[in-house]
């Protein structure tokens, strides 16, 4: 998978790798929902280049621990990649 969660000492790190294999620059929209809070980011990836998206998630942000990820490519209404993760708020020390 191109999207995954890394568990660090006091946080989780959502990492998503984008590789643009098209012959033109493409804008991507990335939406991360942590429980009910939505974070939206956009990036443009040049032809033949890659981009690594990072989103930090801290234990104090979690209520239920449900994290929904979706990425969209410009001009496409459906997500090109999506995933749901369930984190345990017990990471807090």
N, C-alpha and C positions, 0 to 999 in steps of 0.2 A: 504493500500500500504506500501511497505517497503522503498520506497523512497519518500521524501517530502521536501518541502522548508519551512523554518522557517524565518519569517520576524523579524529581530532585529532592534535596533534603527538606526544604520548606515550601515547595511549590510543585506544580506540574507545568510542563512546557509542551504546548501543542506545536508541532512542526509540520509544515506542508511544503513539499517541493514541487515547483512548477518548471517544466522544461518547454520552451516554445520551439516546436519543430516546424512551424509555419514560416513562410517567406516574408512575413510582415510583423510589425509590432502589434501585440494584442493586449487589451486591457482586461484584467481579471478583477472580480469583486469577490471578496472573502467575507463570509458571515459566520461568526462564532457566537453561539448563544450559551451562556452559562446560567443554568436554571432559567430565570426569566429576563435576564439582562442581555441585550443584543449588542455586539460589537461588529462594526462594518469597516473594512479596509479595502482600498483599491491600489492596484499596482499595474504598471505597464512593463511587459517583458519584451525585449527586442528580439528579432529573429535569431534563432540559434543559441539564445542565451537561457540561463536558468535563474531562478529566484527562490530563496527559501524564506517562507513566512513563519514568524515565531509569535506565539501568543502565550503570555504567562498567566497562570491561574493559581490563585492563592487560596489556602483553606478557608480564610475568613469570607471569601466571596461565595462559598457554597452553602446552599440550603439543602437541596436534595442531592446535588452532585451530578446532575445531568448536563452533559456538554454536547451540543449539536454543532457540527461543522458542515458548511456548504461552500463550494466555490463555483463561480459563474464566469463564463467567458463572454466577452462582449458579443451582442447579437444573438445569444442563445438564451431562451427563457428558462430552460431546465438546468439544474446544477450539473456540472461536468464531473463533480465528485462530491459525495456526502458521506458522513459517518456520524454515529452517535456513540458517546462514551459515558460510562457511569463511574464517577470518582467517589472515593470514600473520604468524607471530611475529616476522618481520624488522623490525617497526616499532620494536623496541627499539634505542636508540641507544647 
